[in-house]
Amino acid sequence: MEKRFAEQVVVITGAASGIGAVIAQHFAREGARLVLSDLDDKGLTTTADGLSSLCREKPLTQGGDLSQEDVAGRLIGDAVKAFGTIDVLVNNAGGGIIKPFLEHTPETLRTTIDRNLWTMLWCTWHAVPVMKAKRYGRIVNIGADSVRNGLYDHAAYNAAKGGVHAIATGLAREFATDEITVNVVAPCIVNTPQVQRAAAKAPQSIRKFIDVVPMGRPGEMDEIASMVCYLASREASFVTGQVISVNGGSTML
Ligand SMILES: NC(=O)c1ccc[n+]([C@@H]2O[C@H](COP(=O)([O-])OP(=O)(O)OC[C@H]3O[C@@H](n4cnc5c(N)ncnc54)[C@H](O)[C@@H]3O)[C@@H](O)[C@H]2O)c1
């Protein structure tokens, strides 16, 4: 049976660690040609090396701060130069600075928006013309279920992720007849190495995020990645402009 992403070019941001690295593994197993980017060069190399047994071709890796327009433009340009096109963009780069709103500083507020919103905006802005020209594309943003349930200490993060959710509706409408779909996967707390480290240091801080999940546990990275792959696949051809929570029931409907 042909692999789901055979011959497709998939760009994944924030692929050096955590959920992004696992998303890369899923696409690699399903035959994708990968372009991986992150601020963290060393982590990116580790992710790419770890994929060598799964990938037919070595992933293209590019380090840099994707909240900068020129860096995002270079990523998309280099992907097209190397592989001729882009089929899928997964806007995964991000991450929270999770604290009560008034404990933020001007710097942490800016960083929160840069990491989560500008990275997505610039990569999308550069990738859509490539997809429009070929009349095919799948964009999947990683949002956050905290936007929907007002989770403790997440106000600033939600301001950024709210934009990540909201852009999907407008883009989905604007490019619907170009066969470009735009969707969001919104996880609750996920069992990433970073969350495990935080739980080891301050179990109570993580416990309150798990307590809102009816299933009583964090999501697994594979559970997020499998929804990303579905939305990025040809099977999801009639799904666009949606925010799909992968959250053990912590928000419903
Ligand atoms: N872990 C969770 O509980 C959880 C819950 C909901 C949503 N999310 C979202 O899932 C995504 C992945 O998070 P994760 O938990 O794997 O965290 P992570 O920190 O392991 O991964 C995020 C990656 O994004 C990269 N990144 C951040 N800013 C960047 C920039 N400006 N340019 C390029 N790369 C940048 C980081 O270097 C990092 O490697 C993020 O968007 C995060 O907001 C995570």
The ligand as an SDF file (V2000), in Angstrom:
LIG
                    3D

 44 48  0  0  0  0  0  0  0  0999 V2000
    3.2930   20.6710   25.8810 N   0  0  0  0  0  0  0  0  0  0  0  0
    2.0400   21.0560   26.0880 C   0  0  0  0  0  0  0  0  0  0  0  0
    1.4450   20.7330   27.1220 O   0  0  0  0  0  0  0  0  0  0  0  0
    1.3060   21.8510   25.0310 C   0  0  0  0  0  0  0  0  0  0  0  0
   -0.0680   22.0790   25.1860 C   0  0  0  0  0  0  0  0  0  0  0  0
   -0.7540   22.8060   24.2150 C   0  0  0  0  0  0  0  0  0  0  0  0
   -0.0780   23.2970   23.1270 C   0  0  0  0  0  0  0  0  0  0  0  0
    1.2770   23.0860   22.9990 N   0  0  0  0  0  0  0  0  0  0  0  0
    1.9500   23.6240   21.8180 C   0  0  0  0  0  0  0  0  0  0  0  0
    2.5660   22.5590   21.1300 O   0  0  0  0  0  0  0  0  0  0  0  0
    3.6920   23.0740   20.3870 C   0  0  0  0  0  0  0  0  0  0  0  0
    4.9290   22.2340   20.7140 C   0  0  0  0  0  0  0  0  0  0  0  0
    5.2480   22.4390   22.0760 O   0  0  0  0  0  0  0  0  0  0  0  0
    6.1260   21.4330   22.9650 P   0  0  0  0  0  0  0  0  0  0  0  0
    5.3780   21.2130   24.1960 O   0  0  0  0  0  0  0  0  0  0  0  0
    6.6020   20.2870   22.1690 O   0  0  0  0  0  0  0  0  0  0  0  0
    7.3230   22.4200   23.3710 O   0  0  0  0  0  0  0  0  0  0  0  0
    8.8650   22.4650   22.9750 P   0  0  0  0  0  0  0  0  0  0  0  0
    9.4190   23.6720   23.6610 O   0  0  0  0  0  0  0  0  0  0  0  0
    9.5110   21.1420   23.2440 O   0  0  0  0  0  0  0  0  0  0  0  0
    8.8330   22.6940   21.3960 O   0  0  0  0  0  0  0  0  0  0  0  0
    8.6150   23.9300   20.7970 C   0  0  0  0  0  0  0  0  0  0  0  0
    9.7560   24.1790   19.8210 C   0  0  0  0  0  0  0  0  0  0  0  0
    9.4990   25.4410   19.1510 O   0  0  0  0  0  0  0  0  0  0  0  0
   10.7520   26.0930   19.0010 C   0  0  0  0  0  0  0  0  0  0  0  0
   10.5660   27.5290   18.8490 N   0  0  0  0  0  0  0  0  0  0  0  0
   10.0480   28.3940   19.7690 C   0  0  0  0  0  0  0  0  0  0  0  0
   10.1130   29.6480   19.2920 N   0  0  0  0  0  0  0  0  0  0  0  0
   10.6810   29.5810   18.0550 C   0  0  0  0  0  0  0  0  0  0  0  0
   11.0370   30.5510   17.0820 C   0  0  0  0  0  0  0  0  0  0  0  0
   10.8380   31.8460   17.3080 N   0  0  0  0  0  0  0  0  0  0  0  0
   11.6010   30.1330   15.9260 N   0  0  0  0  0  0  0  0  0  0  0  0
   11.8340   28.8140   15.7180 C   0  0  0  0  0  0  0  0  0  0  0  0
   11.5360   27.8410   16.6140 N   0  0  0  0  0  0  0  0  0  0  0  0
   10.9670   28.2330   17.7680 C   0  0  0  0  0  0  0  0  0  0  0  0
   11.5080   25.7660   20.2840 C   0  0  0  0  0  0  0  0  0  0  0  0
   12.9180   25.9470   20.1300 O   0  0  0  0  0  0  0  0  0  0  0  0
   11.1190   24.3140   20.5250 C   0  0  0  0  0  0  0  0  0  0  0  0
   12.0370   23.3900   19.9860 O   0  0  0  0  0  0  0  0  0  0  0  0
    3.8320   24.5370   20.7890 C   0  0  0  0  0  0  0  0  0  0  0  0
    3.2140   25.3460   19.8160 O   0  0  0  0  0  0  0  0  0  0  0  0
    3.0810   24.6120   22.0960 C   0  0  0  0  0  0  0  0  0  0  0  0
    2.6240   25.9200   22.3620 O   0  0  0  0  0  0  0  0  0  0  0  0
    1.9720   22.3620   23.9310 C   0  0  0  0  0  0  0  0  0  0  0  0
  1  2  1  0
  2  3  2  0
  2  4  1  0
  4  5  1  0
  4 44  2  0
  5  6  2  0
  6  7  1  0
  7  8  2  0
  8  9  1  0
  8 44  1  0
  9 10  1  0
  9 42  1  0
 10 11  1  0
 11 12  1  0
 11 40  1  0
 12 13  1  0
 13 14  1  0
 14 15  2  0
 14 16  1  0
 14 17  1  0
 17 18  1  0
 18 19  2  0
 18 20  1  0
 18 21  1  0
 21 22  1  0
 22 23  1  0
 23 24  1  0
 23 38  1  0
 24 25  1  0
 25 26  1  0
 25 36  1  0
 26 27  1  0
 26 35  1  0
 27 28  2  0
 28 29  1  0
 29 30  1  0
 29 35  2  0
 30 31  1  0
 30 32  2  0
 32 33  1  0
 33 34  2  0
 34 35  1  0
 36 37  1  0
 36 38  1  0
 38 39  1  0
 40 41  1  0
 40 42  1  0
 42 43  1  0
M  CHG  2   8   1  16  -1
M  END
$$$$
